[in-house]
Amino acid sequence: MTDAALPHSAVATGTASRRDFGLKRRHAAEARFRFYGIAAIVIGLGFLAILLFSIISKGYTSFVQTSITVPVEFSAEIIDKDNERATNPRVLISANYPVVARNALAKALGISPDDKAAMKEVSKFISDGSRAVLRQIVVSDPSVIGTTRPVTLLATADIDSANKGQIDLNVAEVNRKVSDQQLAWLDQLRAEGAISTPFNWGLLTFGASSRPETSGLGVALIGSFYMMGIVLLCALPIGVAASIYLEEFAKKNRFTDFIEVNINNLAAVPSIVFGLLGLAVFINFFGMPRSAPIVGGLVLTLMTLPTIIIATRAALRSVPPSIRSAALGIGASKMQMVFDHVLPLATPGILTGTIIGLARALGETAPLLLIGMVAFVADAPTTPFDPATALPVQIYMWSNEAERAFVERTSGAIIVLLAFLALMNIIAILLRRRFERRW
């Protein structure tokens, strides 16, 4: 029977049911899409949580360091046996301070200096960095020679790991770096209150070292600061000026189209290519020093420029044309229209793009490796032309070390880098809200 032969009510009911069926299918598809979207977000947040947990769980202990406070006898027999410090101050610099620290700890533990095996174990208890601590005390005040004073010294990386519970003590003694005797001494010092775990300022102030307990990010932080300053001083004015010209003054022709295409292409070029460019141009051609923040800053400037230009042009383009028309209508020149009306309104977007570009540059490693910023630098640079390293490069170098304590240092450095990146992004958000205007 055809639809024409059916009653009108039956035809209407069949049509409505078919329409309802299609509506339910669309609603079901929409529900599934929402579920997939929420699932994707949850999975992404889950992986992010796993990553952050892995980094923080391994690195938070690097922000504390095991220290030992013992009475140190500044023996004149060891430091200045011939009493030459009045005529030869260098004798105080070259004295055998590790022996002074070892004897002090041995005396605190009740160990005889004649017990060579025990003294050898004691020497592995205190970091060789005690040399610098004791030398600084003696050089700044030579009158301490011949006296006994309490001094806080760093423990070695192995003792530090044992004190933090990072060493499995259930394995055989021959399979771990801390002996049973050293563990007994650690318990003894802990019972006497000589062991402490203060905040590890050395992680943020020390330079490069082959010993984990005296390794820090000081040089890397200063090097990164110099590089970010150079990027900000070079990339921001050049990028903003280029964006203003291309967006407001340049005529639309094949040449400007060619420039725009290349800017977009440069933004997608792998960062290691900029490292090769910096190596060829700044170091090989211009003869700039290797491992210097000035070279790293210039390389990162080239890498950041496309990002700043694209963000600035987008910010300028977001200003309504009515602002331009109104400014020109009241007699402003095109230069006045751009710098007095358009640019202030585009400032939030420009600042956001600049800070995001700087954050990206701060986390780059590959271009810095190619220009030699993997040097072993113990002293902080005083100028951008001095050898230095950077935060991501320091993380890369520590990750290649074999000692377990450097794993802790690596994760701690990643936490510091993530903190800087989060801070920069927070600043970008605050600046955008501070300068954002409604029209």
Phi, psi and chi 1 to 4 in degrees:
 res  aa     phi    psi   chi1   chi2   chi3   chi4
   1 MET       -  133.0 -177.3 -179.5  -66.6      -
   2 THR   -81.3  165.2   62.8      -      -      -
   3 ASP   -63.5  -28.5  -71.2  -14.6      -      -
   4 ALA   -66.9  -31.8      -      -      -      -
   5 ALA   -82.5  -12.8      -      -      -      -
   6 LEU   -80.4  152.5  -68.5  173.9      -      -
   7 PRO   -60.3  154.1  -20.7   30.8      -      -
   8 HIS   -61.4  -37.5  177.2   72.6      -      -
   9 SER   -66.0  -36.1   58.4      -      -      -
  10 ALA   -68.0  -40.7      -      -      -      -
  11 VAL   -63.7  -42.6  174.7      -      -      -
  12 ALA   -63.8  -39.4      -      -      -      -
  13 THR   -65.5  -43.4  -58.8      -      -      -
  14 GLY   -63.8  -40.8      -      -      -      -
  15 THR   -64.9  -42.6  -56.1      -      -      -
  16 ALA   -64.1  -38.4      -      -      -      -
  17 SER   -66.6  -38.2   63.4      -      -      -
  18 ARG   -65.9  -38.3  -73.6 -164.5  -63.1  -90.3
  19 ARG   -66.3  -41.1  -71.1  176.2  179.9  173.9
  20 ASP   -62.7  -39.4  -69.0  -17.7      -      -
  21 PHE   -62.7  -42.8  177.0   76.8      -      -
  22 GLY   -65.4  -36.6      -      -      -      -
  23 LEU   -67.1  -41.6 -174.7   60.8      -      -
  24 LYS   -63.9  -37.8  -69.1  179.3 -179.5  178.9
  25 ARG   -65.0  -40.6 -175.8  174.7   56.8 -173.1
  26 ARG   -67.0  -39.0  -69.1 -164.9  -63.2  -89.7
  27 HIS   -63.8  -40.0  -74.0  171.9      -      -
  28 ALA   -65.1  -41.1      -      -      -      -
  29 ALA   -63.1  -39.6      -      -      -      -
  30 GLU   -65.1  -40.2 -179.1  179.6   -6.7      -
  31 ALA   -63.8  -41.9      -      -      -      -
  32 ARG   -63.4  -41.8  -74.4 -164.2  -57.5  -88.4
  33 PHE   -61.8  -42.3 -178.8   77.5      -      -
  34 ARG   -62.3  -41.0  -71.4 -179.1  178.2  179.3
  35 PHE   -61.9  -45.2  172.3   77.9      -      -
  36 TYR   -62.1  -40.8  -63.9  150.0      -      -
  37 GLY   -64.1  -46.0      -      -      -      -
  38 ILE   -64.0  -40.0  -65.7  173.7      -      -
  39 ALA   -62.5  -40.8      -      -      -      -
  40 ALA   -63.6  -41.5      -      -      -      -
  41 ILE   -64.4  -44.5  -66.3  174.2      -      -
  42 VAL   -63.0  -42.0  170.8      -      -      -
  43 ILE   -64.2  -43.7  -67.5  172.6      -      -
  44 GLY   -62.1  -44.8      -      -      -      -
  45 LEU   -65.2  -33.2  -68.4  176.7      -      -
  46 GLY   -64.4  -46.4      -      -      -      -
  47 PHE   -63.9  -38.9  -80.2  114.2      -      -
  48 LEU   -62.3  -42.5  177.3   60.9      -      -
  49 ALA   -63.3  -39.9      -      -      -      -
  50 ILE   -63.8  -43.2  -67.1  172.4      -      -
  51 LEU   -62.3  -49.1  172.9   64.1      -      -
  52 LEU   -64.3  -39.9  -67.3  177.6      -      -
  53 PHE   -62.8  -42.1  175.8   78.2      -      -
  54 SER   -62.1  -43.7  174.7      -      -      -
  55 ILE   -69.5  -47.6  -66.3  172.5      -      -
  56 ILE   -68.3  -40.1  -65.7  174.6      -      -
  57 SER   -64.0  -30.3   62.7      -      -      -
  58 LYS   -88.6  -23.7  -66.6  179.2 -179.0  178.1
  59 GLY  -109.4  -14.8      -      -      -      -
  60 TYR   -65.2  -27.6   78.5   95.8      -      -
  61 THR   -72.0  -15.0   53.9      -      -      -
  62 SER   -71.3  -13.5   65.0      -      -      -
  63 PHE   -86.1    0.4  -67.8   94.5      -      -
  64 VAL  -127.0  152.2  -66.1      -      -      -
  65 GLN  -138.4  133.8 -178.8   70.7   32.6      -
  66 THR   -70.1  127.1  -58.9      -      -      -
  67 SER  -125.9  153.3  -59.3      -      -      -
  68 ILE  -124.8  125.1  -53.1  170.8      -      -
  69 THR  -106.8  116.6  -57.8      -      -      -
  70 VAL  -136.3  154.5  -68.4      -      -      -
  71 PRO   -71.0  121.4  -14.4   28.6      -      -
  72 VAL  -105.5  125.3  175.5      -      -      -
  73 GLU   -92.4  112.7  179.3 -175.2   -5.6      -
  74 PHE   -81.2   78.9  -66.1   90.3      -      -
  75 SER   -68.5  125.7  171.9      -      -      -
  76 ALA   -65.8  -27.1      -      -      -      -
  77 GLU   -63.6  -31.3 -175.9   69.4   18.3      -
  78 ILE   -94.6  -41.2  -61.4  175.2      -      -
  79 ILE   -79.9  -47.1  -61.5  174.8      -      -
  80 ASP  -145.5   74.9 -173.6   12.8      -      -
  81 LYS   -61.5  -39.4 -178.8  178.1 -178.9 -179.6
  82 ASP   -96.9    9.8  -61.1  -35.4      -      -
  83 ASN    54.4   54.5 -163.5   20.7      -      -
  84 GLU  -103.0    1.4  -61.3  176.8   -7.0      -
  85 ARG   -64.0  -24.0   55.6 -176.0  177.0  -85.1
  86 ALA   -71.7  -33.7      -      -      -      -
  87 THR  -102.5  -22.8   57.1      -      -      -
  88 ASN  -136.2   84.5 -177.3   18.5      -      -
  89 PRO   -62.3  -18.5  -20.2   32.5      -      -
  90 ARG   -67.0  -17.6  -68.6 -173.1   58.3   82.9
  91 VAL   -65.6  -27.5   71.3      -      -      -
  92 LEU   -73.6  -24.6  -58.7 -179.6      -      -
  93 ILE   -80.0  -36.8  -61.4  175.7      -      -
  94 SER   -95.4    9.0   58.1      -      -      -
  95 ALA   -66.1  159.7      -      -      -      -
  96 ASN   -86.9   76.2 -163.9   -9.1      -      -
  97 TYR   -70.1  -31.7  -68.0  107.1      -      -
  98 PRO   -57.2  -33.9  -29.1   37.2      -      -
  99 VAL   -67.7  -38.1  172.6      -      -      -
 100 VAL   -60.3  -45.0  175.7      -      -      -
 101 ALA   -66.4  -40.8      -      -      -      -
 102 ARG   -63.6  -44.8 -176.7 -164.2   63.7 -176.1
 103 ASN   -63.8  -36.5  -67.5  -15.9      -      -
 104 ALA   -65.4  -44.4      -      -      -      -
 105 LEU   -67.5  -40.2 -179.7   58.7      -      -
 106 ALA   -61.6  -40.7      -      -      -      -
 107 LYS   -66.2  -38.7 -173.8  175.2 -178.8  179.1
 108 ALA   -66.1  -30.2      -      -      -      -
 109 LEU   -89.2   -5.6  -66.5  172.0      -      -
 110 GLY    75.9   33.8      -      -      -      -
 111 ILE  -101.2  135.2  -60.5  171.4      -      -
 112 SER   -74.5  137.1  170.9      -      -      -
 113 PRO   -61.8  -18.4  -21.5   32.7      -      -
 114 ASP   -80.2  -11.7  -62.0  -31.4      -      -
 115 ASP   -83.8   91.1 -170.3  -16.0      -      -
 116 LYS   -63.1  -41.0  -57.0  -61.1 -178.3 -177.5
 117 ALA   -63.9  -43.5      -      -      -      -
 118 ALA   -67.6  -38.7      -      -      -      -
 119 MET   -64.6  -33.2  -66.6  -62.3  -74.4      -
 120 LYS   -66.6  -39.0 -175.4  177.0 -179.3  179.9
 121 GLU   -68.0  -36.2  -69.6  -69.2  -57.6      -
 122 VAL   -64.8  -38.0  169.7      -      -      -
 123 SER   -63.8  -21.5   64.2      -      -      -
 124 LYS   -88.6    3.0  -60.8  177.4 -177.8  178.5
 125 PHE   -92.6  -34.9 -146.8   91.0      -      -
 126 ILE  -108.9  136.9  -65.0 -178.3      -      -
 127 SER   -63.3  146.7  170.6      -      -      -
 128 ASP   -67.3  -11.1 -164.8   50.0      -      -
 129 GLY   -66.4  -11.6      -      -      -      -
 130 SER   -61.7  -22.1   60.5      -      -      -
 131 ARG   -56.8  -48.2 -179.9 -164.4  -49.7  -89.0
 132 ALA   -67.5  -37.1      -      -      -      -
 133 VAL   -64.9  -50.7  175.9      -      -      -
 134 LEU   -67.7  -37.6  -61.6  178.6      -      -
 135 ARG   -62.9  -41.1 -179.4  172.9   55.6 -151.1
 136 GLN   -62.7  -39.0  178.2   62.9   28.9      -
 137 ILE   -64.4  -45.8  -65.6  174.0      -      -
 138 VAL   -71.0  -43.6  173.3      -      -      -
 139 VAL   -65.4  -38.9  170.4      -      -      -
 140 SER   -74.1  -25.3   59.8      -      -      -
 141 ASP  -148.1   85.3 -176.1   14.6      -      -
 142 PRO   -61.7  -14.0  -22.0   33.1      -      -
 143 SER   -69.1  -11.4   63.7      -      -      -
 144 VAL   -72.2  -15.6  -58.8      -      -      -
 145 ILE   -63.6  128.5  -62.0  177.3      -      -
 146 GLY    93.1   -1.2      -      -      -      -
 147 THR  -113.8  171.0   64.7      -      -      -
 148 THR  -122.8  125.6  -59.4      -      -      -
 149 ARG  -137.5  146.5  -61.4 -173.1 -179.4 -176.6
 150 PRO   -72.4  132.4   23.7  -31.6      -      -
 151 VAL  -134.0  139.4  179.5      -      -      -
 152 THR   -96.2  122.1  -59.0      -      -      -
 153 LEU  -120.0  152.9  -55.1  171.9      -      -
 154 LEU   -78.0  140.9  -69.2  179.2      -      -
 155 ALA   -80.9  160.3      -      -      -      -
 156 THR   -68.1  166.1   58.4      -      -      -
 157 ALA   -61.7  -37.7      -      -      -      -
 158 ASP   -67.7  -42.8  -65.1  -28.9      -      -
 159 ILE   -66.4  -37.8  -61.0  -60.0      -      -
 160 ASP   -61.9  -44.1  178.8   54.2      -      -
 161 SER   -64.2  -39.1  -62.4      -      -      -
 162 ALA   -66.3  -39.5      -      -      -      -
 163 ASN   -67.8  -30.3 -174.6   50.3      -      -
 164 LYS   -86.8    0.0  -66.0  175.2 -179.7  176.8
 165 GLY    76.3   25.5      -      -      -      -
 166 GLN   -95.2    0.6  -62.4  170.4  -14.4      -
 167 ILE  -113.3  132.1  -65.4  179.4      -      -
 168 ASP   -75.4  108.5 -173.8    2.4      -      -
 169 LEU   -84.2   -1.8  -56.9 -178.9      -      -
 170 ASN   -82.7  -15.5  -65.0  -37.4      -      -
 171 VAL   -77.3  164.5  -59.1      -      -      -
 172 ALA   -63.4  151.2      -      -      -      -
 173 GLU   -60.0  -34.1 -178.8  179.6    8.4      -
 174 VAL   -70.9  -15.9  -65.7      -      -      -
 175 ASN  -100.6    8.3  -65.1  -32.0      -      -
 176 ARG  -132.5  159.8   46.0 -177.5  160.9   85.7
 177 LYS   -84.3  -11.1  -66.0 -175.4  176.8 -179.5
 178 VAL  -108.8  123.8 -179.6      -      -      -
 179 SER   -80.7  165.6   64.8      -      -      -
 180 ASP   -62.9  -35.2  -67.8  -23.2      -      -
 181 GLN   -64.8  -42.4 -179.8   63.1   71.9      -
 182 GLN   -66.0  -36.3  -70.8  174.3  -32.2      -
 183 LEU   -65.0  -37.6  -68.0  174.5      -      -
 184 ALA   -65.4  -41.8      -      -      -      -
 185 TRP   -63.8  -38.3  -69.9  -23.0      -      -
 186 LEU   -62.0  -42.8 -177.8   61.8      -      -
 187 ASP   -64.2  -39.5  -68.1  -24.0      -      -
 188 GLN   -63.2  -47.1  178.1 -177.1  -19.0      -
 189 LEU   -65.9  -36.5  -68.6  171.5      -      -
 190 ARG   -65.3  -39.5 -165.6 -176.6  -69.0  121.7
 191 ALA   -67.2  -31.8      -      -      -      -
 192 GLU   -83.0   -4.1  -64.3  173.0   -5.1      -
 193 GLY    78.4   17.3      -      -      -      -
 194 ALA   -86.8  -12.8      -      -      -      -
 195 ILE   -98.2  133.6  -64.6  -68.6      -      -
 196 SER  -141.4  159.6   60.4      -      -      -
 197 THR  -130.0   73.6   52.7      -      -      -
 198 PRO   -74.9  171.1   28.8  -34.8      -      -
 199 PHE   -60.1  136.4 -175.4   81.8      -      -
 200 ASN   -86.9   81.4 -175.5   16.6      -      -
 201 TRP   -65.2  -22.8  -69.3  105.0      -      -
 202 GLY   -61.9  -27.2      -      -      -      -
 203 LEU   -60.7  -30.4  179.3   65.8      -      -
 204 LEU   -99.8  -12.0  -56.0  176.3      -      -
 205 THR  -118.9  -29.7   58.1      -      -      -
 206 PHE   -70.3  158.3  -69.0  156.6      -      -
 207 GLY   -96.3 -160.3      -      -      -      -
 208 ALA   -69.1  145.9      -      -      -      -
 209 SER  -157.8  151.3  174.6      -      -      -
 210 SER   -80.5  -10.6   58.1      -      -      -
 211 ARG  -101.8  125.0  -61.5  179.7  -65.7  -88.4
 212 PRO   -57.6  -38.7  -22.2   32.1      -      -
 213 GLU   -68.9  -18.8   68.0  -86.2    6.3      -
 214 THR  -112.9   16.1   55.6      -      -      -
 215 SER   -92.7  143.6  -64.9      -      -      -
 216 GLY  -152.0  178.9      -      -      -      -
 217 LEU  -102.2   11.1  -61.2  170.7      -      -
 218 GLY   -56.0  -51.6      -      -      -      -
 219 VAL   -64.6  -41.1  174.1      -      -      -
 220 ALA   -64.9  -40.1      -      -      -      -
 221 LEU   -64.3  -44.1  -71.9  172.4      -      -
 222 ILE   -67.0  -41.7  -63.9  175.6      -      -
 223 GLY   -61.5  -42.7      -      -      -      -
 224 SER   -65.2  -37.6  -65.4      -      -      -
 225 PHE   -62.7  -45.8  173.9   78.4      -      -
 226 TYR   -60.0  -45.8  -82.8  137.1      -      -
 227 MET   -64.8  -42.7  -73.0 -168.0  -60.4      -
 228 MET   -66.1  -34.5  -68.6  -57.4  100.4      -
 229 GLY   -64.0  -42.3      -      -      -      -
 230 ILE   -65.3  -42.7  -67.0  169.4      -      -
 231 VAL   -61.4  -43.2  173.0      -      -      -
 232 LEU   -65.1  -42.7 -175.6   62.5      -      -
 233 LEU   -70.8  -30.0  -69.0  175.9      -      -
 234 CYS   -95.8  -48.1  -64.6      -      -      -
 235 ALA   -74.1  -37.8      -      -      -      -
 236 LEU   -65.1  -54.9  179.9   59.3      -      -
 237 PRO   -64.7  -40.2   19.7  -29.6      -      -
 238 ILE   -66.5  -45.2  -64.8  174.9      -      -
 239 GLY   -64.8  -42.9      -      -      -      -
 240 VAL   -67.4  -42.9  172.1      -      -      -
 241 ALA   -61.9  -44.1      -      -      -      -
 242 ALA   -63.7  -39.5      -      -      -      -
 243 SER   -65.9  -43.1  -58.6      -      -      -
 244 ILE   -62.9  -41.8  -67.9  174.1      -      -
 245 TYR   -64.9  -48.0  174.0   76.1      -      -
 246 LEU   -66.7  -35.5  -70.0  173.0      -      -
 247 GLU   -87.3  -33.4 -165.2   65.5   29.5      -
 248 GLU  -111.2  -27.9  -57.6  -67.8  -19.5      -
 249 PHE  -117.8  -33.5  -65.0   97.2      -      -
 250 ALA   -69.6  141.5      -      -      -      -
 251 LYS   -77.7  146.9  -63.9  179.9  179.6  179.5
 252 LYS   -82.1  104.3  -58.2  -58.5  178.9 -178.0
 253 ASN  -145.1 -173.6   50.7   39.4      -      -
 254 ARG   -64.2  -33.9  -69.1 -175.8  178.0 -179.6
 255 PHE   -66.9  -46.9  179.0   69.0      -      -
 256 THR   -67.8  -33.6   55.2      -      -      -
 257 ASP   -63.0  -39.5  -70.0  -17.7      -      -
 258 PHE   -63.3  -41.3  175.2   77.2      -      -
 259 ILE   -64.4  -44.5  -66.7  176.2      -      -
 260 GLU   -62.8  -41.6  -69.2 -179.6    7.1      -
 261 VAL   -62.3  -41.8  168.8      -      -      -
 262 ASN   -70.3  -33.8  -79.9  -83.0      -      -
 263 ILE   -63.7  -44.4  -70.6  174.0      -      -
 264 ASN   -64.2  -36.7  -66.7  -31.0      -      -
 265 ASN   -68.9  -39.6  -72.1  -22.6      -      -
 266 LEU   -64.5  -31.7  -73.7  174.1      -      -
 267 ALA   -65.7  -21.4      -      -      -      -
 268 ALA  -102.8    0.9      -      -      -      -
 269 VAL   -72.2  135.1  169.3      -      -      -
 270 PRO   -57.4  143.1  -23.4   32.9      -      -
 271 SER   -63.3  -27.6   58.9      -      -      -
 272 ILE   -64.6  -26.4 -165.2  170.1      -      -
 273 VAL   -65.3  -38.4  175.9      -      -      -
 274 PHE   -66.3  -31.7  -69.7   98.2      -      -
 275 GLY   -64.3  -42.3      -      -      -      -
 276 LEU   -63.2  -39.6  -67.2  170.7      -      -
 277 LEU   -63.7  -44.3  176.7   63.7      -      -
 278 GLY   -63.9  -39.1      -      -      -      -
 279 LEU   -62.7  -42.7  177.0   63.4      -      -
 280 ALA   -73.5  -40.3      -      -      -      -
 281 VAL   -90.1  -58.6  176.2      -      -      -
 282 PHE   -75.2  -36.8  -62.0  123.5      -      -
 283 ILE   -93.6  -54.2  -66.0  178.9      -      -
 284 ASN   -74.3  -38.2  -66.5  -20.6      -      -
 285 PHE   -88.1  -51.8 -175.1   76.7      -      -
 286 PHE   -86.8  -11.6  -71.7  106.1      -      -
 287 GLY    71.5   28.8      -      -      -      -
 288 MET   -72.0  156.1  -71.2 -175.1  172.8      -
 289 PRO   -68.9  141.2   23.6  -33.1      -      -
 290 ARG   -71.5  156.2  -66.9  177.1   65.3   89.8
 291 SER    62.8   17.5  -54.7      -      -      -
 292 ALA   -97.3  139.9      -      -      -      -
 293 PRO   -60.2  -26.7  -25.0   34.0      -      -
 294 ILE   -62.5  -41.4 -177.9   66.7      -      -
 295 VAL   -70.1  -44.3  179.4      -      -      -
 296 GLY   -61.0  -39.5      -      -      -      -
 297 GLY   -64.5  -40.5      -      -      -      -
 298 LEU   -68.1  -39.1  -67.7  174.8      -      -
 299 VAL   -64.1  -44.6  170.2      -      -      -
 300 LEU   -68.9  -27.2  -65.4  179.5      -      -
 301 THR   -62.9  -46.4  -64.2      -      -      -
 302 LEU   -60.5  -37.3  -63.9  177.1      -      -
 303 MET   -73.9  -31.4 -170.1 -169.8   70.9      -
 304 THR   -86.5  -25.1  -51.5      -      -      -
 305 LEU   -52.6  -49.2  -95.3  176.2      -      -
 306 PRO   -58.6  -38.9  -23.7   34.3      -      -
 307 THR   -63.1  -44.7  -57.6      -      -      -
 308 ILE   -66.5  -41.1  -65.4  178.9      -      -
 309 ILE   -63.0  -46.0  -67.6  174.7      -      -
 310 ILE   -63.9  -43.8  -66.9  172.3      -      -
 311 ALA   -65.9  -39.5      -      -      -      -
 312 THR   -67.7  -41.7  -57.8      -      -      -
 313 ARG   -63.9  -38.9  -65.8 -168.8   65.6 -173.2
 314 ALA   -64.8  -38.1      -      -      -      -
 315 ALA   -67.6  -40.7      -      -      -      -
 316 LEU   -65.8  -38.2  -66.7  171.8      -      -
 317 ARG   -70.3  -23.0 -156.9  176.3  -64.6  121.2
 318 SER   -77.4  -14.6   66.2      -      -      -
 319 VAL   -72.0  127.9  177.4      -      -      -
 320 PRO   -59.9  142.9  -21.9   31.9      -      -
 321 PRO   -59.1  -24.4  -21.3   31.9      -      -
 322 SER   -62.8  -30.2   58.0      -      -      -
 323 ILE   -63.8  -44.7  -59.1  -67.0      -      -
 324 ARG   -65.3  -45.8  -63.8  172.8  172.9   82.3
 325 SER   -62.3  -41.1  -59.7      -      -      -
 326 ALA   -64.7  -41.8      -      -      -      -
 327 ALA   -64.9  -44.2      -      -      -      -
 328 LEU   -68.2  -31.5  -65.3  174.7      -      -
 329 GLY   -68.8  -26.5      -      -      -      -
 330 ILE   -95.2   12.0   60.1  175.1      -      -
 331 GLY   100.1    5.7      -      -      -      -
 332 ALA   -72.5  145.3      -      -      -      -
 333 SER   -74.7  169.0   65.6      -      -      -
 334 LYS   -64.5  -36.3 -167.6  167.0 -174.5  177.7
 335 MET   -64.0  -44.5 -175.3   74.2   72.2      -
 336 GLN   -65.4  -38.5  -69.3  173.5  -35.1      -
 337 MET   -60.4  -42.5  176.4  -93.3  -67.8      -
 338 VAL   -71.4  -50.3  170.6      -      -      -
 339 PHE   -84.9  -23.3  -73.1   94.9      -      -
 340 ASP   -99.0  -18.7  -65.9  -19.3      -      -
 341 HIS  -125.0  -53.7  -59.9  -84.5      -      -
 342 VAL   -73.3  -49.1  176.5      -      -      -
 343 LEU   -61.9  -44.6 -170.2   58.7      -      -
 344 PRO   -59.4  -36.9  -25.6   35.8      -      -
 345 LEU   -72.1  -26.1  -66.0  175.4      -      -
 346 ALA   -89.5   -3.7      -      -      -      -
 347 THR   -56.7  -43.8  -62.3      -      -      -
 348 PRO   -56.7  -45.3  -25.1   35.1      -      -
 349 GLY   -65.6  -37.3      -      -      -      -
 350 ILE   -65.6  -45.4  -64.7  173.3      -      -
 351 LEU   -63.4  -41.2  -68.2  176.6      -      -
 352 THR   -62.3  -47.3  -58.0      -      -      -
 353 GLY   -63.0  -38.0      -      -      -      -
 354 THR   -65.6  -45.9  -59.6      -      -      -
 355 ILE   -67.6  -37.5  -65.7  177.2      -      -
 356 ILE   -64.5  -39.9  -69.2  175.0      -      -
 357 GLY   -63.2  -40.3      -      -      -      -
 358 LEU   -65.9  -38.7  -70.7  175.4      -      -
 359 ALA   -63.4  -39.9      -      -      -      -
 360 ARG   -64.5  -42.3  178.7 -164.3  171.5 -166.7
 361 ALA   -65.3  -36.0      -      -      -      -
 362 LEU   -62.9  -31.4  178.5   62.2      -      -
 363 GLY   -92.1    3.7      -      -      -      -
 364 GLU   -79.8  140.4  -75.1  -64.9  -22.1      -
 365 THR  -120.2  -45.4  -54.3      -      -      -
 366 ALA   -55.3  -49.5      -      -      -      -
 367 PRO   -65.1  -30.0   20.8  -31.4      -      -
 368 LEU   -73.9  -30.7  -57.7 -178.4      -      -
 369 LEU   -64.5  -37.4  -64.1  177.9      -      -
 370 LEU   -73.6  -23.6  -68.7  177.2      -      -
 371 ILE   -97.2   12.8   60.9  174.2      -      -
 372 GLY    86.2   21.0      -      -      -      -
 373 MET   -86.0   29.5  -65.4 -162.7   73.2      -
 374 VAL  -105.9   19.2  -70.3      -      -      -
 375 ALA   -70.1  153.4      -      -      -      -
 376 PHE   -83.2  100.9 -172.9   90.7      -      -
 377 VAL  -117.1  115.4 -176.5      -      -      -
 378 ALA   -94.6  -27.9      -      -      -      -
 379 ASP  -101.4  139.3  -61.5  -35.9      -      -
 380 ALA   -67.2  138.9      -      -      -      -
 381 PRO   -71.8  142.7   26.7  -33.3      -      -
 382 THR   -99.4  -20.0   55.8      -      -      -
 383 THR  -136.1  163.0   69.7      -      -      -
 384 PRO   -65.6   -7.7  -22.2   33.8      -      -
 385 PHE   -96.0   -4.5  -65.1   90.0      -      -
 386 ASP   -84.6  153.6  -64.3  -27.9      -      -
 387 PRO   -61.7  140.8  -22.5   33.1      -      -
 388 ALA  -159.1  178.2      -      -      -      -
 389 THR  -133.3 -172.2 -176.1      -      -      -
 390 ALA  -135.9  163.4      -      -      -      -
 391 LEU   -55.1  -52.4  -94.1  176.0      -      -
 392 PRO   -65.1  -32.4   20.5  -31.3      -      -
 393 VAL   -70.0  -39.1  178.5      -      -      -
 394 GLN   -62.8  -38.7 -171.6   65.6   66.2      -
 395 ILE   -62.2  -43.2  -66.5  170.9      -      -
 396 TYR   -61.3  -43.3  168.1   78.8      -      -
 397 MET   -68.3  -41.8  -69.0 -168.7  -67.4      -
 398 TRP   -66.4  -33.4  -79.9   -8.8      -      -
 399 SER   -66.9  -18.9   65.8      -      -      -
 400 ASN   -90.3   -5.4  -71.4  -30.5      -      -
 401 GLU   -76.9  148.7  -62.3  -70.6  -15.5      -
 402 ALA   -85.9  -26.2      -      -      -      -
 403 GLU   -70.0  143.9  -67.7 -169.4   45.5      -
 404 ARG   -63.7  -33.6 -169.4 -112.4  172.1  -97.8
 405 ALA   -64.5  -26.8      -      -      -      -
 406 PHE   -72.9  -23.2  -84.1  113.5      -      -
 407 VAL   -63.8  -42.8  175.2      -      -      -
 408 GLU   -62.8  -43.6  178.6 -171.9   65.6      -
 409 ARG   -63.8  -39.4  -75.2  -68.3 -165.7  -82.3
 410 THR   -61.6  -47.7  -58.6      -      -      -
 411 SER   -65.1  -37.1  -61.5      -      -      -
 412 GLY   -63.2  -41.0      -      -      -      -
 413 ALA   -65.6  -36.7      -      -      -      -
 414 ILE   -63.7  -39.4  -66.8  174.2      -      -
 415 ILE   -62.1  -42.6  -66.2  174.0      -      -
 416 VAL   -62.6  -44.0  172.8      -      -      -
 417 LEU   -63.4  -43.7  178.5   59.0      -      -
 418 LEU   -63.3  -36.0  -69.4  177.0      -      -
 419 ALA   -64.2  -41.8      -      -      -      -
 420 PHE   -64.3  -43.4  -86.5  107.5      -      -
 421 LEU   -63.7  -42.5  -65.6  176.0      -      -
 422 ALA   -63.5  -40.2      -      -      -      -
 423 LEU   -62.7  -42.7  178.9   62.1      -      -
 424 MET   -64.2  -39.2  -65.4  177.8   71.4      -
 425 ASN   -70.1  -35.8  -77.6  -82.7      -      -
 426 ILE   -64.2  -41.7  -68.8  172.6      -      -
 427 ILE   -61.2  -40.5  -68.3  174.3      -      -
 428 ALA   -61.3  -42.0      -      -      -      -
 429 ILE   -65.9  -43.9  -65.4  172.1      -      -
 430 LEU   -65.2  -41.4  -65.9  177.3      -      -
 431 LEU   -65.3  -38.9  -72.0  175.4      -      -
 432 ARG   -63.1  -43.0 -174.0  176.9 -174.7   87.3
 433 ARG   -69.7  -32.7  -69.2 -177.4  176.6  179.4
 434 ARG   -69.8  -41.6  170.7   66.9  177.8   80.5
 435 PHE   -99.7   -5.0  -66.0  104.1      -      -
 436 GLU   -67.4  135.3 -168.9  171.4   19.2      -
 437 ARG  -123.6  148.5  -58.9 -178.4 -176.0 -179.8
 438 ARG  -101.5  142.4  -58.5  -68.0 -178.8 -177.2
 439 TRP  -133.3      -   47.5   72.1      -      -
